[in-house]
C-alpha cells in the first residue's frame, strides 16, 4: 500500500499562500502622486478614474483567487489522505497561485494587449488545470471518501467548468482582447443558477 500522509499540512500551507497572494494584490494599487499634494478635487477624481483598470483587475483577480481557494478547500472536504504525488501537484498549484499578483500587475499596464491577456488568463487556466489533476488523481487513487456522490459530482462539474471558462477567456484574449472577460459573467451566472437548483434538490 502506498504511503499516505495527513492532509492538514497541505491545507494549512494552501491557506497561507492564498492569504499572502490575495493581500499582495491590493499592494499593487499605488496611491496617485497627486493625492500627496494640495491638488484640486477635480484632479484627484481624474486620477482615481485613471486607476479604474487597476481597480477592476484587483477586484476580479481577488474574486477569482477566492474562487480557487473555495474549490481547493471543497475538494479537500472529500480527500482523506494525500500521497507524495498529490503533494507535488499541490505545490505547483500554489506556485501558480502566488504568481497571480504579477499577472494582475501585467494586466494593469497592458489591459487589452494580447500578451497581457494570454499571460493573465494562461496563469488562471494553468491553476484550473492543476486543480483538475489534483482532484482527478485523488479520486483515481482512492484518496477520497464516497459517502456523498451527488456532492462529488457537483465538485467535478465546478472543477472542469472552471478550466473550461478560463480556456475560453484565453482564446478570446488572443483573438479579441477587449472581450476576453465575457466568459466570466456567463460562468458566474451559470454557477449561481446551479447553486439555486442544487439547493432545491
C-alpha positions as CSV (number, residue, x, y, z in Angstrom):
1,X,0.0,0.0,0.0
2,X,1.5,3.4,-1.0
3,X,2.5,5.8,1.8
4,X,-0.2,8.4,2.6
5,X,0.1,11.4,5.0
6,X,-2.3,13.8,6.7
7,X,-3.9,16.4,4.5
8,X,-3.8,19.1,7.3
9,X,-0.4,20.4,6.5
10,X,-1.3,20.9,2.8
11,X,-4.5,22.8,3.8
12,X,-2.5,25.0,6.2
13,X,0.1,25.8,3.6
14,X,-2.6,26.5,1.0
15,X,-4.4,28.9,3.3
16,X,-1.2,30.8,3.9
17,X,-0.2,31.1,0.2
18,X,-3.7,32.2,-0.8
19,X,-3.9,34.8,2.0
20,X,-0.5,36.3,1.1
21,X,-1.2,36.3,-2.7
22,X,-4.6,37.9,-2.2
23,X,-3.1,40.5,0.1
24,X,-0.3,41.3,-2.4
25,X,-3.0,42.1,-5.0
26,X,-4.0,45.2,-3.1
27,X,-0.4,46.3,-2.7
28,X,-0.3,46.7,-6.5
29,X,-2.6,49.7,-6.1
30,X,-0.4,52.8,-5.7
31,X,-1.9,56.0,-4.3
32,X,-1.6,58.6,-7.1
33,X,1.1,61.2,-6.5
34,X,-1.5,64.0,-6.7
35,X,-3.0,62.7,-3.5
36,X,0.1,63.7,-1.6
37,X,-0.3,67.4,-2.6
38,X,-2.9,70.0,-2.2
39,X,-4.5,69.2,-5.5
40,X,-7.9,70.2,-6.6
41,X,-10.9,67.9,-6.2
42,X,-11.2,67.6,-10.0
43,X,-7.6,66.4,-10.5
44,X,-8.0,63.9,-7.6
45,X,-11.2,62.5,-9.2
46,X,-9.4,62.3,-12.6
47,X,-6.6,60.3,-11.1
48,X,-9.0,57.9,-9.4
49,X,-10.8,57.3,-12.6
50,X,-7.5,56.7,-14.3
51,X,-7.0,53.9,-11.8
52,X,-10.2,52.1,-13.0
53,X,-8.4,49.3,-14.9
54,X,-6.1,48.6,-11.9
55,X,-9.1,48.6,-9.5
56,X,-11.2,46.3,-11.8
57,X,-8.2,44.0,-12.2
58,X,-7.8,43.9,-8.4
59,X,-11.4,43.1,-7.7
60,X,-11.7,40.4,-10.4
61,X,-8.4,38.7,-9.6
62,X,-9.3,38.8,-5.8
63,X,-12.6,37.1,-6.5
64,X,-11.0,34.6,-8.9
65,X,-8.4,33.7,-6.3
66,X,-11.2,33.4,-3.7
67,X,-13.0,31.0,-6.0
68,X,-9.9,28.9,-6.5
69,X,-9.4,28.8,-2.7
70,X,-13.1,27.7,-2.3
71,X,-12.8,24.9,-4.8
72,X,-9.5,23.7,-3.4
73,X,-10.9,23.6,0.1
74,X,-14.1,21.9,-1.2
75,X,-12.0,19.1,-2.8
76,X,-10.2,18.6,0.5
77,X,-13.6,18.1,2.2
78,X,-13.6,14.7,0.4
79,X,-9.9,13.9,0.3
80,X,-9.0,11.8,3.3
81,X,-5.2,11.5,2.8
82,X,-2.5,12.7,0.4
83,X,0.5,11.0,-1.1
84,X,3.8,12.3,-2.5
85,X,2.5,12.9,-6.0
86,X,-0.6,14.9,-4.7
87,X,1.7,17.0,-2.5
88,X,3.8,18.0,-5.5
89,X,0.8,18.7,-7.6
90,X,-0.5,21.0,-4.9
91,X,2.9,22.7,-4.6
92,X,2.8,23.5,-8.3
93,X,-0.8,24.7,-7.9
94,X,0.3,27.0,-5.1
95,X,3.3,28.3,-7.1
96,X,0.9,29.4,-9.8
97,X,-1.5,31.0,-7.3
98,X,1.4,33.0,-5.9
99,X,2.0,34.3,-9.5
100,X,-1.4,36.0,-9.6
101,X,-0.2,39.4,-8.3
102,X,2.4,39.5,-11.1
103,X,-0.3,38.5,-13.7
104,X,-2.6,41.2,-12.3
105,X,0.1,43.8,-12.4
106,X,0.8,43.0,-16.0
107,X,-2.9,43.3,-16.9
108,X,-2.9,46.8,-15.2
109,X,-0.3,48.1,-17.6
110,X,-1.4,46.4,-20.8
111,X,-5.2,46.0,-20.3
112,X,-6.1,44.9,-23.9
113,X,-2.8,43.8,-25.1
114,X,-2.9,40.1,-26.3
115,X,0.3,39.3,-24.4
116,X,-1.1,40.5,-21.1
117,X,-4.3,38.7,-21.7
118,X,-2.6,35.4,-22.6
119,X,-0.4,35.6,-19.6
120,X,-3.2,36.6,-17.2
121,X,-5.7,34.0,-18.3
122,X,-3.0,31.5,-19.1
123,X,-2.0,31.7,-15.4
124,X,-5.5,31.1,-14.3
125,X,-6.0,28.3,-16.8
126,X,-2.9,26.6,-15.5
127,X,-4.2,26.9,-11.9
128,X,-7.5,25.4,-13.0
129,X,-5.8,22.5,-14.9
130,X,-3.7,21.6,-11.9
131,X,-6.8,21.7,-9.7
132,X,-8.3,19.2,-12.2
133,X,-5.2,17.0,-11.9
134,X,-5.3,17.2,-8.1
135,X,-9.0,16.2,-8.0
136,X,-9.0,13.5,-10.6
137,X,-5.8,11.9,-9.3
138,X,-7.2,11.9,-5.7
139,X,-10.4,10.2,-6.9
140,X,-8.5,7.7,-9.2
141,X,-6.2,6.7,-6.3
142,X,-9.0,6.2,-3.8
143,X,-7.8,9.1,-1.6
144,X,-11.4,10.4,-1.3
145,X,-14.4,9.3,0.5
146,X,-17.5,8.2,-1.4
147,X,-20.3,8.9,1.1
148,X,-21.6,11.9,-0.9
149,X,-21.7,11.0,-4.6
150,X,-24.0,13.9,-5.6
151,X,-21.8,16.4,-4.0
152,X,-18.7,14.9,-5.5
153,X,-20.4,15.1,-9.0
154,X,-21.0,18.8,-8.3
155,X,-17.3,19.3,-7.5
156,X,-16.4,17.5,-10.7
157,X,-18.6,19.9,-12.7
158,X,-17.2,23.0,-11.0
159,X,-13.6,22.0,-11.3
160,X,-14.0,21.1,-15.0
161,X,-16.2,24.1,-15.7
162,X,-13.6,26.5,-14.2
163,X,-10.9,25.2,-16.5
164,X,-13.3,25.5,-19.5
165,X,-14.2,29.1,-18.7
166,X,-10.5,30.2,-18.4
167,X,-9.7,28.3,-21.7
168,X,-12.5,30.4,-23.3
169,X,-11.0,33.6,-21.8
170,X,-7.6,32.7,-23.0
171,X,-8.8,32.1,-26.6
172,X,-10.8,35.4,-26.5
173,X,-7.8,37.2,-25.1
174,X,-5.7,36.1,-28.0
175,X,-8.1,36.9,-30.8
176,X,-10.3,39.6,-29.2
177,X,-8.6,41.1,-26.1
178,X,-11.4,43.7,-25.5
179,X,-13.9,40.8,-24.9
180,X,-11.8,38.3,-23.1
181,X,-13.7,38.9,-19.9
182,X,-17.1,37.9,-21.4
183,X,-17.0,34.2,-20.4
184,X,-16.5,35.1,-16.7
185,X,-20.0,36.6,-16.0
186,X,-21.6,33.9,-18.1
187,X,-19.9,31.3,-16.0
188,X,-20.8,33.1,-12.8
189,X,-24.5,33.3,-13.9
190,X,-24.5,29.6,-14.7
191,X,-22.8,28.8,-11.3
192,X,-25.5,30.8,-9.4
193,X,-28.3,29.1,-11.3
194,X,-26.6,25.7,-10.5
195,X,-26.3,26.6,-6.8
196,X,-30.0,27.5,-6.7
197,X,-31.0,24.3,-8.5
198,X,-28.9,22.1,-6.2
199,X,-30.2,23.9,-3.1
200,X,-33.8,22.9,-4.1
201,X,-32.9,19.2,-4.7
